[in-house]
Amino acid sequence: MRNVDLPDVLAVVRPRLSAEHIVVTINNALPLPRLADSVPCPVAKLIPSVGNEIGAGATLLMPGPGLSEDAVAELTELLQGFSRPFVIGERQGRAATDLASCGPALLASVAQSMIAAQIERGAPLPPGLAEQLLAQSIDAVSRLLDHGTPLAEIVDRVAVPGGNTAAAVEASRDGLAAAWRAAFWATADNERSKPLPAL
């Protein structure tokens, strides 16, 4: 829901709300205390991920004013039906959203750029095959992480000193770090640029 539409929606639902309800917003930019001041019930913030469509990925649950521990537990149990929920503080919301909700698109964009770079350098790989190969690499990393293998260990196990992978990691490290800093500043700046609605 766009910020501009929120006052009209609240005007419709507010008369029907009581202290027994919970208002859950998926608007990351809307401060929970501000929302709580405008409704007669507890509030929470929920940030989904595209993977939730297939029962995968994270959901971020940020309890707001008035939300009891029992209510948090109930919401968490509900979210477990289609995701892996993480209960976090609202101050962590922007950074966590970058990784959990924006993450699938960012990682898919990285994959696209890796494939494009191979094609641009004349690699004899059809794009479809390149995408399949990279999909298997992404799946392998995900499974290794699920088995408790830290990211740094995955890098160290493949990027042996003097090897091709180590050369690639070294060549791309500074550029990747700069690109991610720029990306995360962009999400923060974009969120701050949107005026908050008058509730």
C-alpha positions in Angstrom: 0.0 0.0 0.0 1.3 3.4 -0.9 1.8 6.0 1.9 -0.7 8.3 0.2 -3.5 5.6 0.4 -2.9 4.8 4.1 -5.1 7.5 5.7 -8.1 6.5 3.6 -7.7 2.8 4.4 -7.3 3.6 8.2 -10.4 5.8 8.0 -12.4 2.8 6.8 -11.0 0.2 9.2 -10.4 2.3 12.4 -14.0 2.3 13.5 -14.0 -1.5 13.3 -10.9 -2.0 15.5 -10.8 -2.8 19.1 -8.1 -3.6 21.6 -8.4 -7.3 20.7 -7.2 -6.7 17.2 -3.6 -6.3 15.8 -2.8 -4.0 13.0 0.1 -5.3 10.9 1.7 -3.1 8.3 4.1 -4.1 5.6 5.2 -0.5 5.1 8.8 -0.4 6.3 9.0 3.4 6.3 6.1 3.9 8.6 7.3 4.1 12.3 5.4 1.8 14.5 4.8 4.3 17.3 3.2 6.6 14.8 0.9 3.9 13.6 0.1 2.9 17.2 -1.0 6.4 18.0 -3.6 6.3 15.3 -5.3 2.9 16.2 -6.8 1.5 19.4 -4.9 -1.8 19.3 -1.4 -3.3 19.2 0.6 -2.9 16.0 3.4 -4.8 14.3 5.4 -4.6 11.1 5.9 -7.5 8.8 8.3 -7.6 5.9 7.8 -10.5 3.5 10.1 -12.0 0.9 9.3 -13.2 -2.6 10.4 -16.7 -1.6 7.4 -16.8 0.8 5.3 -17.7 -2.3 6.9 -21.1 -2.3 7.3 -21.6 1.4 10.9 -20.3 1.5 12.8 -17.2 2.5 12.6 -15.0 5.6 9.9 -12.9 7.0 10.8 -10.0 9.4 8.5 -9.4 12.3 8.9 -6.2 14.2 6.7 -6.0 17.3 5.2 -2.5 18.0 3.7 -0.8 21.0 1.2 -2.9 22.9 2.0 -6.2 21.2 2.3 -8.9 23.9 4.8 -11.8 23.9 1.9 -14.2 23.4 0.8 -12.3 20.3 4.4 -12.3 19.0 4.5 -16.1 19.5 1.2 -16.5 17.7 2.3 -14.4 14.7 5.6 -16.2 14.6 3.8 -19.6 14.5 1.6 -18.3 11.7 4.6 -17.1 9.7 6.4 -20.4 10.1 3.7 -21.9 7.8 5.3 -20.3 4.8 8.6 -18.8 5.8 11.4 -18.6 8.3 10.4 -15.7 10.6 12.9 -13.5 12.4 11.7 -11.2 15.2 13.8 -8.0 15.2 13.7 -4.5 16.5 12.4 -1.7 14.3 15.8 0.0 14.3 17.1 -3.1 12.5 14.4 -3.0 9.9 16.1 -1.2 7.1 19.3 -3.2 7.1 17.5 -6.5 7.7 15.1 -5.7 4.8 18.0 -5.1 2.5 19.2 -8.6 3.1 16.0 -10.6 3.6 13.4 -8.9 1.4 15.5 -7.0 -1.2 18.1 -9.9 -1.0 16.5 -12.3 -3.6 16.3 -9.5 -6.2 19.8 -8.3 -5.4 21.2 -11.9 -5.6 19.3 -12.5 -8.8 20.7 -9.3 -10.2 24.2 -10.4 -9.3 23.6 -13.7 -11.1 22.4 -11.8 -14.2 25.6 -9.7 -14.1 27.8 -12.7 -13.7 26.2 -14.4 -16.7 26.4 -11.2 -18.8 30.1 -10.8 -18.0 30.8 -14.3 -19.2 28.9 -13.7 -22.4 30.5 -10.3 -23.0 33.9 -11.9 -22.8 33.0 -14.4 -25.4 32.4 -17.5 -23.3 30.9 -20.3 -25.4 27.9 -20.8 -23.1 24.3 -20.4 -24.1 22.5 -18.0 -21.6 20.1 -20.8 -20.5 23.0 -23.2 -19.7 24.8 -20.4 -17.8 21.7 -19.7 -15.7 21.3 -23.4 -14.9 24.9 -23.7 -13.8 24.7 -20.6 -11.6 21.4 -21.8 -10.1 23.2 -24.9 -9.0 25.9 -22.8 -7.4 23.4 -20.7 -5.6 21.6 -23.8 -4.4 24.8 -25.4 -3.2 25.7 -22.3 -1.2 22.2 -22.2 0.4 22.5 -25.9 1.4 26.0 -25.5 2.8 24.8 -22.6 4.9 21.8 -24.7 6.1 24.3 -27.3 7.2 26.1 -24.7 9.3 29.0 -23.9 7.0 30.0 -20.2 7.4 30.3 -18.0 4.3 33.9 -17.4 4.9 34.6 -21.2 5.0 32.8 -21.7 1.7 35.1 -19.0 0.2 38.2 -20.5 1.7 37.4 -24.0 0.7 37.0 -23.0 -3.0 39.4 -20.1 -3.3 42.7 -21.9 -2.6 45.8 -19.7 -2.7 47.1 -19.3 -6.3 44.0 -20.8 -7.8 41.6 -19.3 -10.4 38.8 -18.7 -7.8 41.2 -16.9 -5.5 42.2 -14.6 -8.3 38.5 -13.9 -9.1 37.7 -13.2 -5.5 40.6 -10.8 -5.2 39.8 -9.0 -8.4 36.2 -8.5 -7.5 36.4 -7.8 -3.8 36.8 -4.0 -3.8 34.3 -3.4 -6.5 31.7 -5.6 -4.9 32.1 -3.9 -1.5 31.7 -0.5 -3.1 28.7 -1.6 -5.1 26.9 -3.0 -2.0 27.7 0.2 0.0 26.1 2.2 -2.8 23.1 -0.2 -3.0 22.3 0.0 0.7 22.8 3.8 0.9 20.3 3.9 -2.1 17.7 1.9 -0.2 18.0 4.1 2.9 17.9 7.3 0.9 14.9 6.2 -1.2 13.0 5.3 2.0 13.8 8.6 3.6 12.7 10.5 0.5 9.1 9.4 0.8 6.9 11.7 2.9 5.1 10.0 5.8 1.3 10.0 5.6 -0.8 12.1 8.0 -2.6 9.4 10.0 
